[in-house]
Amino acid sequence: MDNKNTAGWKVTNTDELLKKLSSFSIRNIDSSSQEDLSIAVMNLISIEEHLYFTAMKTNNTEYLGALKSAREMRIKLLRELIGQPEGELWCTSKHLLASSMRLMEVGTKYLAAGKKKEADEKFVDAFDIYSVFWGLKLNQGLMSKQHERPIVPSKGLDAFGRLREIVSRIIDCCRE
């Protein structure tokens, strides 16, 4: 995929981005593999973290070799997912995915502890951050097909809510 901004896709603020994302047709985007790839990258980031902490806690630097291998795979897959975006969007994408994964894990722990309200808050935060990742990715023109039916978000939502709703409709791992 081309990693350059496509004509008409360069936006300067959240409202413009949300308007552009709303122009996507639900049925014309095959995002199943892309969503799976984003989850794989999230897990590789977590693997890197766990191998680092294992190396430090055990004083066994052999784990750092496995960390290096996981990092190389993560770099390869992230490049496949987002290409070479402008500015610092490479690192931003990595950190958005990592933050989303960590918030999902915190939410799951809260859920297991019977703290449903706190879990729900963390799950919404995780999806909001994940939606920001997809908003940036889509804004970079990496999924630049012509689309037929616009997605119109519900009225009365803040920017996160509108982005969450749009991404929920566009990114569907179950669509084959």
Secondary structure, 3 states (H helix, E strand, C coil): CCCCCCCCCCCCCHHHHHHHHHCCCCCCCCCHHHHHHHHHHHHHHHHHHHHHHHHHHHCCCCHHHHHHHHHHHHHHHHHHHHCCCCCCHHHHHHHHHHHHHHHHHHHHHHHHCCCHHHHHHHHHHHHHHHHHHHHHHHHCCCCCCCCCCCCCCCCCCCHHHHHHHHHHHHCCCCCC
